[in-house]
Amino acid sequence: MMNYRNLLEQYFQRLSGLPCWNVRQGWASCITFEFGQPHLETREPTPNSLSQNLQRRNVVVRGEYHLWIEQCDWHIMMGTELLAHSESEDQNIVRACRNFDGQSLQSIHLIPESGECTFEFEYDTVLHMKRYPDYNPDDEVDYEGSDIWSLFSENEHLCCTYNASCQLTYVRDDNPYPVLIY
């Protein structure tokens, strides 16, 4: 198994100096960040879908790297001020997300023992994530599928993921099986 700190440094080095942009709230309390050169991503319609959204073509702007924060409790701090957390009102989350636009990621800290992770950005802005407090690895729930964050690289066809079981994995298009790093 690879040393997760070395791999994180190597993988996230790609983002070094790249400002994030189009930071936004997704579904519920999910947050997405874009990094690198923008490109258009087109999803063609699925005419027989039950969802009206899927029956239409969808075009979105994505970066070379797409960071997705999802199945976790999180909070955003600027210095000592709490800007928003995963249970905040939507307008507070939207406002807090705007603070990241144009900032570059400075460091990442994993604390596997407690299922926590911190992303530190410029200007003393921090995104702290922690697995849900009701996490129980013995439950029937598939916590290995409960990703805390995922970083996708469009050009390299690579995805690095940290999940509620504190597993750090990566997947390449040329190998559909996740490689367990930690």
Backbone as a chain_set.jsonl record, in Angstrom:
{"seq": "MMNYRNLLEQYFQRLSGLPCWNVRQGWASCITFEFGQPHLETREPTPNSLSQNLQRRNVVVRGEYHLWIEQCDWHIMMGTELLAHSESEDQNIVRACRNFDGQSLQSIHLIPESGECTFEFEYDTVLHMKRYPDYNPDDEVDYEGSDIWSLFSENEHLCCTYNASCQLTYVRDDNPYPVLIY", "coords": {"N": [[0.841, -1.173, 0.0], [0.524, 2.241, -0.769], [2.169, 5.163, 0.605], [0.003, 7.379, 1.997], [0.282, 10.121, 2.463], [2.383, 10.923, 0.787], [1.252, 10.316, -1.702], [-0.996, 12.001, -1.712], [0.28, 14.513, -1.692], [1.614, 14.325, -4.154], [-0.56, 13.97, -5.934], [-2.26, 16.208, -5.435], [-0.481, 18.185, -6.002], [-0.781, 18.883, -8.604], [-2.71, 20.818, -8.539], [-1.461, 22.961, -7.512], [-1.01, 26.362, -7.255], [-3.093, 26.857, -8.989], [-5.944, 28.776, -9.309], [-9.116, 28.269, -7.752], [-12.415, 28.094, -9.123], [-15.835, 28.983, -9.925], [-17.051, 27.931, -7.629], [-19.509, 26.245, -5.943], [-22.724, 25.487, -4.482], [-24.037, 22.313, -4.722], [-26.345, 19.692, -5.107], [-28.364, 19.518, -2.248], [-26.256, 19.622, 0.469], [-23.883, 19.422, -0.891], [-20.76, 20.52, -2.272], [-19.048, 21.982, -4.979], [-15.941, 22.465, -6.669], [-14.013, 24.033, -9.176], [-10.961, 23.712, -11.0], [-8.177, 24.86, -12.93], [-7.98, 24.953, -16.595], [-10.967, 25.921, -18.229], [-13.585, 23.948, -19.759], [-16.216, 22.834, -21.943], [-18.752, 20.611, -20.963], [-20.855, 18.274, -22.244], [-23.939, 16.732, -21.89], [-25.886, 14.547, -23.509], [-29.396, 14.366, -24.369], [-31.677, 12.033, -22.798], [-34.152, 10.56, -24.14], [-36.241, 8.788, -23.239], [-36.284, 8.989, -20.525], [-37.573, 9.265, -17.18], [-37.137, 11.576, -15.853], [-37.481, 15.007, -16.384], [-35.325, 16.726, -16.607], [-33.294, 15.062, -17.6], [-34.221, 14.592, -20.099], [-33.518, 16.652, -21.638], [-30.793, 18.301, -23.344], [-27.779, 18.968, -21.627], [-25.432, 21.365, -20.768], [-22.453, 22.135, -19.21], [-19.902, 24.114, -17.633], [-16.748, 22.979, -16.924], [-13.732, 22.457, -15.029], [-10.244, 21.54, -15.574], [-9.756, 20.036, -13.389], [-11.983, 18.754, -11.019], [-13.42, 19.147, -7.99], [-15.319, 17.526, -5.601], [-17.296, 17.81, -2.85], [-19.018, 15.851, -0.619], [-20.645, 13.432, 0.996], [-20.672, 14.18, 3.99], [-20.219, 15.946, 7.143], [-19.507, 19.356, 7.146], [-17.651, 22.432, 7.513], [-17.072, 25.889, 6.824], [-14.539, 28.136, 7.342], [-13.306, 31.437, 7.834], [-10.525, 32.685, 8.882], [-11.191, 33.081, 12.214], [-13.873, 33.11, 11.975], [-16.957, 31.525, 11.486], [-18.334, 30.751, 8.462], [-20.206, 29.163, 7.108], [-21.938, 25.999, 7.345], [-22.594, 22.48, 6.795], [-25.291, 22.226, 7.375], [-26.348, 24.703, 7.117], [-28.47, 27.468, 6.042], [-29.398, 27.701, 2.587], [-28.711, 30.192, 1.321], [-26.635, 31.11, 2.928], [-24.699, 29.162, 2.521], [-24.203, 29.503, -0.227], [-23.157, 32.13, -0.189], [-20.855, 31.713, 1.395], [-19.426, 29.987, -0.272], [-18.645, 31.68, -2.322], [-16.419, 32.936, -1.268], [-14.265, 31.316, -1.834], [-13.728, 31.497, -4.576], [-11.234, 32.173, -6.908], [-9.143, 31.668, -5.192], [-6.243, 29.732, -4.304], [-5.56, 26.319, -3.496], [-3.822, 25.539, -0.606], [-2.946, 23.594, 1.26], [-3.523, 20.187, 2.401], [-4.943, 18.18, 4.875], [-5.246, 15.055, 6.254], [-6.966, 13.185, 8.695], [-7.085, 10.233, 9.446], [-7.846, 8.614, 11.629], [-10.092, 9.759, 12.77], [-11.746, 10.267, 10.694], [-11.585, 12.744, 9.418], [-10.866, 15.678, 7.434], [-9.04, 18.412, 6.164], [-9.012, 21.194, 4.061], [-6.924, 23.736, 3.219], [-7.002, 27.006, 2.109], [-5.93, 30.002, 0.356], [-5.74, 33.197, 2.062], [-6.535, 32.54, 4.62], [-8.754, 30.862, 4.563], [-10.706, 28.061, 5.216], [-11.795, 24.757, 4.643], [-13.314, 22.379, 6.421], [-13.865, 18.974, 6.871], [-15.785, 16.183, 8.019], [-16.572, 12.797, 8.626], [-19.967, 11.623, 8.812], [-21.551, 11.806, 12.031], [-22.977, 9.564, 12.843], [-21.7, 7.413, 11.816], [-20.992, 4.02, 11.437], [-19.11, 1.318, 11.03], [-20.047, -1.267, 11.058], [-22.64, -1.244, 10.297], [-25.319, -1.924, 7.963], [-25.204, -0.152, 5.976], [-23.57, 1.087, 3.08], [-20.757, 2.333, 3.619], [-18.338, 2.526, 2.365], [-18.986, 3.455, -0.071], [-19.664, 5.979, 0.523], [-18.52, 8.778, -0.177], [-16.4, 11.269, 1.058], [-14.938, 13.266, -0.163], [-14.159, 13.793, -3.643], [-11.78, 13.979, -6.203], [-11.604, 14.77, -9.48], [-9.882, 14.301, -12.544], [-10.075, 15.42, -15.644], [-8.393, 15.411, -17.955], [-6.426, 13.521, -17.321], [-7.89, 11.313, -16.82], [-8.526, 10.354, -14.238], [-9.396, 9.669, -10.857], [-9.416, 10.591, -7.517], [-10.291, 9.615, -4.28], [-11.661, 10.084, -1.014], [-13.134, 8.367, 1.594], [-15.877, 7.648, 3.948], [-15.033, 5.475, 5.414], [-12.49, 6.067, 5.814], [-10.793, 5.493, 3.747], [-8.516, 6.009, 1.204], [-8.523, 6.234, -2.169], [-7.704, 5.659, -5.641], [-8.711, 5.837, -9.057], [-8.257, 4.923, -12.394], [-9.167, 5.463, -15.832], [-8.178, 3.446, -17.466], [-8.003, 1.328, -15.794], [-10.477, -0.098, -14.211], [-10.774, -0.776, -11.543], [-10.681, 0.307, -8.202], [-7.709, 1.563, -6.665], [-6.445, 0.933, -3.605], [-5.118, 3.179, -1.401], [-4.778, 4.001, 1.171]], "CA": [[0.0, 0.0, 0.0], [1.323, 3.449, -0.89], [2.093, 6.14, 1.677], [-1.051, 8.285, 1.563], [0.734, 11.526, 2.477], [3.157, 11.145, -0.445], [0.349, 10.318, -2.846], [-1.785, 13.233, -1.66], [1.15, 15.599, -2.151], [1.834, 14.139, -5.585], [-1.799, 14.163, -6.678], [-2.745, 17.569, -5.3], [0.522, 19.1, -6.56], [-1.337, 19.317, -9.881], [-3.538, 21.994, -8.299], [-0.62, 24.018, -6.951], [-1.012, 27.632, -7.974], [-4.299, 27.042, -9.802], [-7.067, 29.298, -8.532], [-10.384, 27.569, -7.961], [-13.44, 28.978, -9.677], [-17.179, 28.421, -10.006], [-17.316, 27.164, -6.417], [-20.953, 26.384, -5.783], [-23.491, 24.453, -3.806], [-24.732, 21.397, -5.617], [-27.544, 19.141, -4.512], [-28.357, 19.52, -0.774], [-25.102, 20.337, 1.023], [-22.675, 19.157, -1.681], [-20.059, 21.694, -2.794], [-18.111, 21.643, -6.056], [-14.88, 23.42, -7.001], [-13.331, 23.794, -10.458], [-9.576, 24.179, -11.065], [-7.554, 24.707, -14.243], [-8.621, 25.48, -17.789], [-12.365, 25.517, -18.4], [-14.046, 23.307, -20.99], [-17.635, 22.517, -21.901], [-19.121, 19.203, -20.843], [-22.214, 18.143, -22.765], [-24.653, 15.48, -21.684], [-26.978, 14.481, -24.484], [-30.674, 13.984, -23.75], [-32.153, 10.655, -22.721], [-35.564, 10.813, -24.444], [-37.199, 7.943, -22.518], [-36.1, 9.133, -19.092], [-38.688, 9.787, -16.4], [-36.751, 12.911, -15.407], [-37.515, 16.023, -17.438], [-33.968, 17.248, -16.768], [-32.517, 14.15, -18.434], [-34.78, 14.595, -21.454], [-32.928, 17.806, -22.33], [-29.333, 18.396, -23.387], [-27.242, 19.77, -20.54], [-24.056, 21.799, -21.003], [-21.876, 22.814, -18.051], [-18.487, 24.464, -17.722], [-15.942, 22.253, -15.948], [-12.299, 22.696, -15.079], [-9.404, 20.348, -15.756], [-9.932, 19.294, -12.146], [-13.298, 18.989, -10.42], [-13.434, 18.655, -6.615], [-16.692, 17.369, -5.168], [-17.455, 17.542, -1.425], [-20.37, 15.305, -0.552], [-21.237, 12.692, 2.124], [-19.978, 14.511, 5.237], [-20.458, 17.227, 7.795], [-18.401, 20.256, 6.819], [-17.824, 23.845, 7.829], [-16.163, 26.811, 6.15], [-14.071, 29.187, 8.241], [-12.37, 32.444, 7.352], [-9.926, 33.053, 10.156], [-11.941, 32.474, 13.319], [-15.305, 33.287, 11.706], [-17.681, 30.454, 10.804], [-19.129, 31.321, 7.37], [-21.33, 28.261, 6.828], [-21.703, 24.577, 7.596], [-23.41, 21.633, 5.922], [-26.709, 22.363, 7.717], [-26.718, 26.124, 6.999], [-29.434, 27.865, 5.016], [-28.787, 27.736, 1.256], [-28.104, 31.484, 0.993], [-25.365, 31.204, 3.652], [-23.748, 28.284, 1.829], [-23.848, 30.186, -1.488], [-22.302, 33.267, 0.166], [-19.567, 31.178, 1.853], [-18.726, 29.424, -1.437], [-18.049, 32.793, -3.087], [-15.124, 33.288, -0.68], [-13.21, 30.478, -2.402], [-13.428, 31.836, -5.973], [-9.968, 32.85, -7.144], [-8.119, 31.252, -4.238], [-5.613, 28.442, -4.589], [-5.457, 25.367, -2.397], [-2.475, 25.608, -0.037], [-2.555, 22.329, 1.895], [-4.554, 19.208, 2.732], [-4.583, 17.382, 6.045], [-6.143, 13.948, 6.564], [-6.861, 12.593, 10.026], [-7.828, 8.993, 9.221], [-8.371, 8.029, 12.857], [-11.395, 10.341, 13.1], [-12.518, 10.513, 9.471], [-11.591, 14.182, 9.15], [-9.983, 16.194, 6.391], [-9.059, 19.871, 6.084], [-8.402, 21.851, 2.908], [-6.589, 25.125, 3.545], [-6.873, 27.868, 0.938], [-5.354, 31.311, 0.627], [-6.507, 34.181, 2.843], [-7.011, 31.945, 5.869], [-10.061, 30.229, 4.346], [-10.542, 26.634, 5.486], [-12.931, 23.847, 4.534], [-13.058, 21.224, 7.284], [-14.859, 17.924, 6.645], [-15.738, 15.043, 8.936], [-17.625, 11.83, 8.311], [-21.174, 11.801, 9.61], [-21.357, 11.301, 13.394], [-23.621, 8.262, 13.045], [-20.928, 6.397, 11.098], [-20.752, 2.755, 12.115], [-18.653, 0.417, 9.969], [-20.753, -2.545, 11.12], [-23.993, -1.08, 9.761], [-25.591, -2.445, 6.625], [-25.003, 0.945, 5.026], [-22.325, 0.988, 2.318], [-19.956, 3.525, 3.879], [-17.246, 2.621, 1.406], [-19.516, 4.248, -1.168], [-19.968, 7.316, 1.036], [-17.322, 9.575, -0.386], [-16.323, 12.582, 1.686], [-14.583, 14.107, -1.31], [-13.594, 13.156, -4.836], [-11.116, 14.909, -7.115], [-11.588, 14.195, -10.822], [-9.029, 14.927, -13.538], [-10.609, 15.119, -16.976], [-7.307, 15.131, -18.907], [-5.676, 12.331, -16.938], [-8.852, 10.226, -16.609], [-8.142, 9.885, -12.919], [-10.236, 10.126, -9.75], [-8.907, 10.276, -6.187], [-11.446, 9.698, -3.389], [-11.52, 9.802, 0.416], [-14.492, 8.015, 1.994], [-16.212, 7.607, 5.377], [-14.248, 4.412, 6.038], [-11.126, 6.621, 5.85], [-10.008, 4.884, 2.684], [-8.096, 6.894, 0.136], [-8.367, 5.393, -3.357], [-7.755, 6.328, -6.929], [-9.17, 5.013, -10.172], [-7.933, 5.426, -13.734], [-10.048, 4.896, -16.853], [-7.599, 2.235, -18.039], [-8.121, 0.269, -14.787], [-11.737, 0.24, -13.56], [-10.796, -1.185, -10.146], [-10.018, 1.292, -7.346], [-6.464, 1.197, -6.021], [-6.493, 1.376, -2.228], [-3.868, 3.833, -1.029], [-4.726, 3.985, 2.642]], "C": [[0.893, 1.247, 0.0], [1.171, 4.324, 0.356], [1.108, 7.222, 1.256], [-0.597, 9.742, 1.546], [1.518, 11.848, 1.2], [2.238, 11.218, -1.661], [-0.504, 11.585, -2.871], [-0.967, 14.413, -2.162], [1.336, 15.524, -3.662], [0.573, 14.472, -6.38], [-2.268, 15.617, -6.629], [-1.725, 18.61, -5.747], [0.038, 19.652, -7.901], [-2.148, 20.604, -9.733], [-2.731, 23.188, -7.807], [-0.633, 25.257, -7.842], [-2.233, 27.864, -8.84], [-5.417, 27.626, -8.939], [-8.314, 28.449, -8.786], [-11.411, 28.587, -8.448], [-14.763, 28.223, -9.746], [-17.472, 27.496, -8.82], [-18.795, 27.36, -6.088], [-21.541, 25.219, -4.994], [-24.164, 23.607, -4.866], [-26.023, 20.957, -4.973], [-27.366, 19.082, -2.998], [-27.135, 20.289, -0.27], [-23.797, 20.022, 0.282], [-22.081, 20.479, -2.171], [-19.124, 21.211, -3.896], [-17.166, 22.81, -6.305], [-14.344, 23.045, -8.374], [-11.93, 24.392, -10.369], [-9.081, 24.006, -12.496], [-8.398, 25.262, -15.37], [-10.064, 24.997, -17.916], [-12.597, 24.815, -19.736], [-15.536, 23.007, -20.825], [-17.832, 21.012, -21.818], [-20.593, 19.096, -21.237], [-22.763, 16.751, -22.473], [-25.844, 15.507, -22.622], [-28.263, 14.017, -23.803], [-30.918, 12.477, -23.771], [-33.665, 10.72, -22.895], [-36.555, 10.014, -23.607], [-37.082, 8.052, -20.999], [-37.358, 9.668, -18.422], [-38.411, 11.213, -15.918], [-36.782, 13.893, -16.574], [-36.128, 16.615, -17.671], [-33.126, 16.371, -17.683], [-33.032, 14.083, -19.873], [-34.242, 15.762, -22.28], [-31.408, 17.684, -22.348], [-28.892, 19.309, -22.246], [-25.788, 20.094, -20.851], [-23.587, 22.551, -19.757], [-20.406, 23.109, -18.321], [-17.765, 23.739, -16.592], [-14.487, 22.671, -16.105], [-11.551, 21.413, -15.384], [-9.546, 19.428, -14.55], [-11.243, 19.727, -11.51], [-13.301, 18.338, -9.043], [-14.871, 18.669, -6.116], [-16.693, 16.969, -3.695], [-18.87, 17.018, -1.252], [-20.735, 14.687, 0.787], [-20.519, 12.957, 3.449], [-20.582, 15.75, 5.883], [-19.265, 18.107, 7.449], [-18.714, 21.648, 7.372], [-16.726, 24.643, 7.145], [-15.841, 27.928, 7.131], [-13.219, 30.177, 7.458], [-11.771, 33.058, 8.612], [-10.673, 32.329, 11.265], [-13.449, 32.562, 13.108], [-15.885, 32.092, 10.951], [-18.571, 31.089, 9.74], [-20.358, 30.481, 7.065], [-20.926, 26.848, 7.219], [-22.724, 23.789, 6.779], [-24.902, 21.703, 6.228], [-27.194, 23.816, 7.622], [-27.812, 26.322, 5.964], [-28.697, 27.993, 3.682], [-28.083, 29.06, 0.976], [-26.783, 31.681, 1.736], [-24.294, 30.328, 3.005], [-23.274, 28.947, 0.536], [-22.87, 31.325, -1.207], [-20.916, 32.779, 0.596], [-18.759, 30.62, 0.681], [-18.036, 30.512, -2.251], [-16.673, 33.177, -2.553], [-13.977, 32.473, -1.261], [-12.806, 30.9, -3.813], [-12.143, 32.651, -6.079], [-8.852, 32.451, -6.199], [-7.497, 29.925, -4.66], [-5.515, 27.619, -3.312], [-4.013, 25.362, -1.913], [-2.023, 24.284, 0.575], [-3.785, 21.48, 2.191], [-4.047, 18.397, 3.916], [-5.657, 16.317, 6.246], [-5.892, 13.5, 7.997], [-7.678, 11.305, 9.972], [-8.455, 8.399, 10.476], [-9.785, 8.535, 13.175], [-12.248, 10.625, 11.868], [-12.625, 11.982, 9.128], [-10.618, 14.533, 8.041], [-10.135, 17.713, 6.36], [-8.353, 20.314, 4.817], [-8.17, 23.305, 3.3], [-6.323, 25.879, 2.252], [-6.175, 29.167, 1.343], [-6.278, 32.133, 1.52], [-7.195, 33.562, 4.046], [-8.423, 31.373, 5.756], [-9.873, 28.716, 4.414], [-11.871, 25.915, 5.29], [-12.564, 22.61, 5.344], [-14.207, 20.238, 7.11], [-14.666, 16.804, 7.654], [-16.866, 14.098, 8.567], [-18.811, 12.059, 9.25], [-20.998, 11.175, 10.991], [-22.0, 9.94, 13.645], [-22.909, 7.142, 12.29], [-20.705, 5.179, 11.994], [-20.357, 1.747, 11.05], [-19.362, -0.932, 9.962], [-22.181, -2.457, 10.593], [-24.1, -1.702, 8.377], [-25.308, -1.398, 5.555], [-23.641, 0.798, 4.365], [-21.502, 2.256, 2.514], [-18.766, 3.637, 2.94], [-17.692, 3.406, 0.187], [-19.861, 5.66, -0.746], [-18.721, 8.175, 0.961], [-17.435, 10.919, 0.313], [-15.935, 13.605, 0.626], [-14.028, 13.248, -2.438], [-12.969, 14.254, -5.688], [-10.963, 14.206, -8.449], [-10.64, 14.994, -11.707], [-9.507, 14.487, -14.914], [-9.501, 14.681, -17.934], [-6.582, 13.828, -18.604], [-6.578, 11.122, -16.698], [-8.586, 9.535, -15.27], [-9.106, 10.445, -11.885], [-9.601, 9.659, -8.448], [-10.032, 10.563, -5.203], [-11.047, 9.363, -1.949], [-12.917, 9.531, 0.941], [-14.652, 7.906, 3.513], [-15.488, 6.496, 6.121], [-12.779, 4.8, 6.137], [-10.221, 5.919, 4.851], [-9.746, 5.936, 1.619], [-7.819, 6.004, -1.067], [-8.208, 6.27, -4.588], [-8.106, 5.319, -8.008], [-8.744, 5.704, -11.459], [-8.893, 4.77, -14.717], [-9.511, 3.583, -17.411], [-7.585, 1.077, -17.044], [-9.364, 0.572, -13.949], [-11.809, -0.118, -12.068], [-10.054, -0.16, -9.296], [-8.739, 0.715, -6.74], [-6.508, 1.788, -4.614], [-5.117, 1.942, -1.855], [-3.685, 3.767, 0.469], [-6.028, 3.466, 3.164]], "O": [[1.906, 1.286, 0.699], [0.171, 4.237, 1.069], [1.341, 7.915, 0.265], [-1.046, 10.517, 0.702], [1.34, 12.912, 0.607], [2.413, 12.065, -2.537], [-0.711, 12.174, -3.931], [-1.45, 15.219, -2.957], [1.229, 16.53, -4.362], [0.639, 15.179, -7.386], [-2.632, 16.191, -7.656], [-2.058, 19.79, -5.862], [0.406, 20.761, -8.288], [-2.262, 21.386, -10.677], [-3.255, 24.297, -7.7], [-0.306, 25.195, -9.027], [-2.404, 28.958, -9.378], [-5.796, 27.021, -7.936], [-8.535, 27.972, -9.899], [-11.279, 29.787, -8.209], [-14.807, 26.997, -9.64], [-18.059, 26.426, -8.98], [-19.272, 28.488, -5.969], [-20.95, 24.147, -4.864], [-24.784, 24.127, -5.794], [-26.722, 21.762, -4.359], [-26.322, 18.641, -2.516], [-26.995, 21.479, -0.551], [-22.716, 20.328, 0.786], [-22.808, 21.433, -2.448], [-18.486, 20.166, -3.768], [-17.536, 23.976, -6.171], [-14.235, 21.862, -8.697], [-11.727, 25.436, -9.749], [-9.523, 23.096, -13.198], [-9.394, 25.949, -15.144], [-10.349, 23.813, -17.734], [-11.892, 25.063, -20.714], [-16.047, 22.937, -19.707], [-17.166, 20.242, -22.511], [-21.458, 19.741, -20.645], [-22.133, 15.737, -22.772], [-26.702, 16.386, -22.534], [-28.213, 13.348, -22.771], [-30.43, 11.757, -24.642], [-34.391, 10.912, -21.92], [-37.628, 10.528, -23.292], [-37.715, 7.287, -20.271], [-38.116, 10.43, -19.023], [-39.338, 11.963, -15.613], [-36.187, 13.644, -17.623], [-35.786, 16.968, -18.8], [-32.325, 16.885, -18.463], [-32.346, 13.572, -20.758], [-34.487, 15.842, -23.484], [-30.814, 17.046, -21.479], [-29.554, 20.3, -21.941], [-25.002, 19.2, -21.162], [-24.244, 23.489, -19.306], [-19.758, 22.443, -19.128], [-18.139, 23.877, -15.427], [-14.066, 23.165, -17.151], [-12.141, 20.334, -15.446], [-9.468, 18.205, -14.67], [-11.57, 20.913, -11.47], [-13.196, 17.117, -8.933], [-15.558, 19.688, -6.193], [-16.159, 15.922, -3.329], [-19.826, 17.661, -1.688], [-21.125, 15.44, 1.679], [-19.839, 12.076, 3.975], [-21.345, 16.493, 5.265], [-18.127, 17.638, 7.462], [-19.863, 21.988, 7.656], [-15.618, 24.157, 6.918], [-16.732, 28.579, 7.677], [-12.5, 29.799, 6.534], [-12.415, 33.839, 9.312], [-10.774, 31.102, 11.254], [-14.221, 32.136, 13.967], [-15.368, 31.698, 9.906], [-19.462, 31.875, 10.064], [-21.43, 31.02, 6.793], [-19.748, 26.541, 7.398], [-23.61, 24.368, 6.15], [-25.709, 21.274, 5.403], [-28.324, 24.119, 8.004], [-28.051, 25.459, 5.119], [-27.519, 28.348, 3.649], [-26.972, 29.061, 0.447], [-25.891, 32.356, 1.222], [-23.124, 30.707, 2.949], [-22.079, 28.95, 0.239], [-21.867, 31.47, -1.906], [-19.909, 33.368, 0.203], [-17.537, 30.767, 0.648], [-16.961, 30.286, -2.808], [-15.843, 33.691, -3.304], [-12.824, 32.899, -1.187], [-11.661, 30.686, -4.212], [-11.988, 33.681, -5.424], [-7.71, 32.867, -6.395], [-8.15, 29.097, -5.296], [-5.402, 28.152, -2.208], [-3.087, 25.199, -2.708], [-0.865, 23.892, 0.431], [-4.914, 21.968, 2.227], [-2.889, 17.983, 3.959], [-6.836, 16.637, 6.392], [-4.75, 13.445, 8.453], [-8.832, 11.283, 10.401], [-9.495, 7.745, 10.393], [-10.58, 7.817, 13.78], [-13.349, 11.163, 11.985], [-13.647, 12.425, 8.604], [-9.679, 13.792, 7.75], [-11.24, 18.233, 6.514], [-7.24, 19.875, 4.526], [-9.105, 24.016, 3.668], [-5.529, 25.452, 1.414], [-5.873, 29.392, 2.515], [-7.448, 31.797, 1.705], [-8.279, 33.983, 4.449], [-9.192, 31.393, 6.717], [-8.994, 28.159, 3.755], [-12.925, 26.393, 5.709], [-11.629, 21.885, 5.005], [-15.377, 20.613, 7.189], [-13.55, 16.513, 8.086], [-17.972, 14.528, 8.238], [-18.664, 12.618, 10.337], [-20.364, 10.127, 11.117], [-21.602, 9.235, 14.573], [-23.452, 6.047, 12.143], [-20.287, 5.299, 13.145], [-21.196, 1.356, 10.238], [-19.29, -1.664, 8.975], [-22.858, -3.476, 10.458], [-23.096, -1.967, 7.715], [-25.188, -1.721, 4.373], [-22.667, 0.425, 5.019], [-21.54, 3.156, 1.675], [-18.238, 4.731, 2.739], [-16.857, 3.969, -0.521], [-20.305, 6.461, -1.569], [-17.963, 8.28, 1.926], [-18.438, 11.62, 0.179], [-16.534, 14.676, 0.532], [-13.509, 12.152, -2.228], [-13.553, 15.322, -5.871], [-10.286, 13.183, -8.552], [-10.599, 16.222, -11.629], [-9.36, 13.325, -15.295], [-9.654, 13.688, -18.646], [-6.171, 13.114, -19.518], [-6.089, 10.031, -16.406], [-8.444, 8.315, -15.188], [-9.581, 11.572, -12.022], [-9.286, 8.48, -8.29], [-10.661, 11.619, -5.268], [-10.218, 8.488, -1.7], [-13.808, 10.362, 0.765], [-13.687, 8.053, 4.263], [-15.343, 6.567, 7.342], [-11.931, 3.982, 6.494], [-9.022, 5.77, 5.085], [-10.651, 6.656, 1.196], [-6.972, 5.114, -0.996], [-8.531, 7.458, -4.576], [-7.838, 4.123, -7.889], [-8.86, 6.922, -11.59], [-9.378, 3.664, -14.479], [-10.286, 2.703, -17.788], [-7.2, -0.037, -17.399], [-9.307, 1.422, -13.06], [-12.795, 0.202, -11.404], [-8.925, 0.21, -9.62], [-8.687, -0.453, -6.356], [-6.597, 3.005, -4.452], [-4.096, 1.267, -1.981], [-2.591, 3.514, 0.972], [-6.21, 3.365, 4.377]]}, "num_chains": 1, "name": "protein.A"}
